[in-house]
Amino acid sequence: MVATAEERSEMIAVAAYYLAEHRGFTAGGATDDWLQAEQQIDRMLEAIRRQGISRVQFERAGLRNALRLWDST
C-alpha cells in the first residue's frame, strides 16, 4: 500500500490525537505527540510496504489497532 501525502498526514493527525488522549490531554505535549505519531506512521507504512499488505487489508485492520499505540508508549 502506498499512502498519499494527504492520507499520511491524516493518519499522523489521528495517531497524535490518540497519543494525546492516552496521556490525558495534559498541556505541553502536542509537539511530542505529533513527532511520535510521525515516527509511528512512517514505520508502519514502511512495514506495510515491505510485507506487501494491500489497502483493503490495511483498512480492515483499522488504524488504531495497527498502530498499537498503547503498547508503544
N, C-alpha and C positions, 0 to 999 in steps of 0.2 A: 504494500500500500504506500502510495506517495501522497502526502498531505500538502495541500496548497498553503501558501503563506497565511491566508485568511483562516484556514482550518487550524493550523498550528497555533496561531495567535488566540483563537477561541479556546483551544484545548488548554493553553497556558493560563488563560483567564479563569477557566473553570477549576483547574488544579490549584491555582493560587487562592481562590475562594475557599476550597476545601481545606487547604492548609491553614488559612486564617480561622476558619470555623473550628478546626481541630485544636488550635491554641486559644480558643475563646474570644477571638476578635479583639485581643488586647492591643492597645495603641503601640505604634512604633515598629510593627513587623511587616508592613506591606511590601517594602522593597525586598526584604529577605524572602518573603513568601513568593514573590514574583520570580526572583532569581532561582530559588529552589525548584519552582514549578517549571521554569525553562529547562533546567538540567534534567528533571524527571521526564518531561515530554520528549526532549531530544534523545535521551537514552531509550525510551520506549519506542519511538518511531524508528530508531536505528535497529533495535531488536526485531521489530515487526518486519522491517525491510529484509534483514538477514534471514529470517525464518520463513519468508515468503507468505506471510499472513495476508489474506485478501481483505478488502474494505468491508465486505459483508461479515467475515469472521470477527474483525475488529469491532464493528458496530454491535454485534451480538454480545461480545464480552462486556461491553459498557466501559466507558472511560473511567468511571470511579473505581470499578473493580480492577481494571487493567493497571492502573497506577499503583495500587496497593499503598495508598498514602499513609495509612495508619501504621503499616509495618516499617515504613522507611523513615519515620520521624523519631 
